[in-house]
Amino acid sequence: SGESGKRIADFFNDLNGVVMKLVVILMNLAPYGVFFLMAKLFSQIELSTIGNLIQYFLVVLGALFIHALITYPIILKVLSGLNPVIFIRKMRDAALFAFSTASSNATIPVTLETATKKMGVHNNVASFTVPLGATINMDGTAIMQGVATVFIAQIYGVDLTISDYLMVILTATLASVGTAGVPGVGLIMLAMVLQQVGLPVEGIALIIGVDRLLDMTRTAVNVTGDTMVTCIVGKSEKEMDLEVYRNPWAGNKEEKL
């Protein structure tokens, strides 16, 4: 407290400023490093690999859409009996925000507002499940890591055994749980998955170029999953206003005006 506390606070503020400047410098230099890494890698592969990369992109994108628009609604209907069509419609704003930021953590305020004001889940449930989901619920990341591992194995001509596939599933699931809800971290955790099955980590450079859009998409999927679980928990614990959930205008700005 007092003068000593002010000096400590100033020290950490200055330290934070230095760290942020270093981060900005690294972010400005990163594209050049990625370019040279990709240039070296692409000089050693065939043109057919480009087509395989496009296939990888479409497979991951398709799997993410299926998971968000089919798997989640089925789980919601089976476990809570709620209308999944209403859920998907009300998730639009939160999913778009998650897509634009590519960060589950940055989307927490929007996800909370969606869960409480649009879905009708009481705040005492949503305030626990949403931040928890943003930390450990990374379904989209697990999907990407699984597909990426198989893709990189095929590019390098490595035949994965059944035990390797099981290891990929287990490691990708655990890695996704430990993935922070910030942009681009999924690729870092992918390195751990690749090492578990003996694949070269350098293969990540193959998918860096197309991962930005996939990162944005899987973040939207992750946020959708967080809200779905929140609705299921709220319904099961009777901490949910079903009239708000059924009201198509609930939580909209037009209603507030």
N, C-alpha and C positions, 0 to 999 in steps of 0.2 A: 504494500500500500504506500501511498505518498510518493515521494520522489524516486525511491527505489523501484516501486512498481511501474512508474512511468518509464524509467530507463529500460526495464525488462521488456515492457510493451513496445517501446521504440525499437529495441534490438530485434525482436521477432518480426515487426513490421518491415524493417530494413532487410532482414533475412528473406522474408517472403518476397519482397521486391526483387532481390537478386535472383532467387530461384525462378520466379516468373520470367525474368529477362532471359535466363538460361534456357527455359522451356521454349520461349519464342524463337531464340536462335536455333535450337535443335529442330523445331518445327519448320523453320525456313530452310534449313539444310537437308532435312529428311527427304524431300522429293528428289534431290540430286543423287543422294545415296541409293534410294530405291530405283531410280532410273538406271544407274550403272550396274546395280545388282541384277535388274531384269535384263539389261542389254547383254550382260555376260551369259546369263542363263539361256536367253532366247537364241543366242548365237550357237548354242550347243544342242538345240532341239530341232525337230523337223516341223515343217509347216502344218502337218496334220495335228500337231499339238495345239495349234491355235483353234482348230475346230473342236478338239476335245475340251478346251477351256470354255468355249461357248456352250458346249453340252453341260459342263459342270455348272456354269452359271444358271442355265435353264432348269437343271435338276434341283439345285438348291432353292431357287425361286419358287418352283412348283411345289416342292415339299413344304416350304414355309406357308404358302397360300392354303394348301390342303390342311395343314395343322391348325391354322387360324380359323378357316372358314368351315371346316368339316369336323375335325377332331374336338376342338374346344366346344362348339355348339352341342355336339353329342354328349360330351361329358357334363355340360351344364344341364341339359335336359334330363339325363339319367339320374344325376345326383341331387338335383334341386327341383326339377319339374318346371323351371322357368322357361319362358318363350325365348329361344335362341335368336330369333329374327329381331326381336326388340333389342336384345343385348348387342348384336352386331351393329345395328343402326346407331345406338347410343355410344358406341365405342369410336365412332368416326373421328371426332375431334381429338381425343387422346391419342389414337393411333397415328393421326397425321402429325401431331406434335412430336411424338416419339420418332416418327420417320424423319422429321426435319432435324432433330437434335442428335439422333443416333445414341441417345443416352437414357437408360432407364432411370438413373438417379435424377437427372434434370427434369424428367417427366413426372416425378412423384407428385408435385402440387396439382398438376392437371389430372393425373390418375385419381388422386384423392377426391378432387371435385367431381369427377365423373362417377366414382363409386358412391359418394354420399348424396349428391344433388340430382344426379340423373338415374342412378340405379336404386337409390333409396336405402343403401346400407348405412347403418348407424355409425357415427364417427368412432366410437370406442372399439369397433371391430376393424373398420377400414384403416384407422391410424396405426394399427399393428400389422395387418396383413399386407398392405401396399408397400411400406418400406422394406418389410421382410422379403416380399416377392421380388422387389427391385434388386435385392442383394443376392438371393440364391436361386430364383426361378429364371433360368436362361435356356428355355427349350429351344429357341431359335439358334442359339449358339451351339448347343449340342448337335443339332441337325447339321449345321455347317461343318463342324469339326469332323463328324462321321463321314460325310460325303467327301470333304477335302482330303481326308486320310486315304480313302479308297482311290480318289483321283490321282493323288501324288504317287501312290504305289503303282498304279497303272502306267503313269508317265515314266517312271524309273524301271519298269519291267519287273517289279517285285510281286510275287504271288503270295497273297495273304492266306493263311490257313484258317480253319474254323476257330481255333484258339485265338488267332490274331484278331479276327472279327469280334469275338467276345471281349477281348482286351480293349479294342477300339470303343465298343459300346460302353464298357465300364469306365474307361478313362475319360471319354468325352463327356459322360454324365457327371463324373466327379469334377472334371475341369470346368464345366459350365457352372457348377455350383460355386466354385471358387473364383469365378470371373467377376471382376468389378463392373458396375453398370455405367461404364464410360466408353466413348467411341474407340474402336480398334483393338480393345484388349483381347477379344476372341482369338485374334491371330497369334498373340503372344502365348496364350494358353494352348493353342494348337501345337506349338513346339513340344510341349510335354507329351501330348498324344502321339506325335510322330516318333518321339524317342522311345516310347514304350513298345512300339512294334518295329524298331530298327530302321526307320525311314530317315533320309537326310532332311534336316531342318531347312536347308537351302531351298527345298521345294516350295516353301511358303511364298517365295518371291514370285512364283508362277501365278498365284491367285491374288496378290496384293492389288493388281491393277483393276480387278473387277469387284473387290471386296467392299468398296465404299457403299455401293448401292445395296449390296446384300446385307451389310452391317445396319443400314438404315431400316431395311425391311425386317430383319430379325429382331430389331429393337421394338418395332411395332407389334410383332408377334409376342415378344416377352411381356410387354405391357398389357396386351389383351389377355394373356394367361394370368397375370397378376389380378386383374379386375374380375376375371371369371372365378378364380378361387375365392376372392373376397365376397362375391355374390353367393357362392355356395355356402361359405362359412356363415355369412349373415343370415341366410335363409334357414340353415340348420339350427342356428342358435336363437332364432326368432328375433334377430336384431336387424330387421329389414322391413321397410315400408313398401308393401307390394303395390299400393296405389301409386306411389311415386314411380315405381318400376314400370307400371303399365301406362303411365302418362307420357305420351310421346313428346310433350313440350316441357317436361320437368327438367330444370337446370339450364334451360336455354336462356340466352340473354334477353330475348323478346319478353320472356315471362317476368324478368326482373324490372323491366322498364315500366 
